[in-house]
């Protein structure tokens, strides 16, 4: 993780973050898919991340060429994950198309990644052969999974592999109480907070979420979710919003959610820096 150490050293050399609002961010939910690449050069996408104070970005794309392009433009920032989608629009069809699995297996042989995902699955669909195969591939390659799923599907993923590590995209869009209960059952479950604007209203963290963050200070991380080209316009404003509510948390907890938890998760994967 030399790249992260150098980035944090630069912050400290400038006097250190006086408050949480100045913290560097690790954005755990970035996409640079084919429609974004058609209108936004990878170099400009990288520049937007840098202007937002993002020192690390967990990137997956439909197709993987976007991830590789952004990685080439910002190798000190981008941490690649492999999404099982050959193009946008395969959010449900991938579950039953063996071509998506062949696509993943081929790319795992050609590039380095820290994770497989983000992939979409809910409920008992997590028992389908394609999902089971992704879990197997993650275990074989020592990668974590990035699942856009409900709490029920999370349970299925851990039944397939009790030793799995799962990053729960959007904290499943579940209530904080459900997130708390699920994390209590699974010690290797993390969550990103992309699109969870209800976490902080009027600049302060909602009580239910504050309680979950306090109980699991090492499990949450920020994210933007640039799932459409238009979302790339929001990278800097979203970072400012995240820093605003992070500033209301105790400094150690704010730093963990801002970047520390993502760094520790990625450090456990062979493709981590």
Helices and strands as residue ranges (DSSP letters): H 2-13, G 20-22, E 25-30, H 34-37, H 42-51, E 54-59, H 64-73, E 78-82, G 93-96, H 98-108, E 115-120, G 123-127, H 129-141, E 144-148, H 151-160, E 166-168, G 169-173, H 176-185, E 189-192, G 197-199, E 200-201, E 204-205, H 207-215, E 220-221, G 229-234, H 235-246, H 251-255, I 256-260, H 261-267
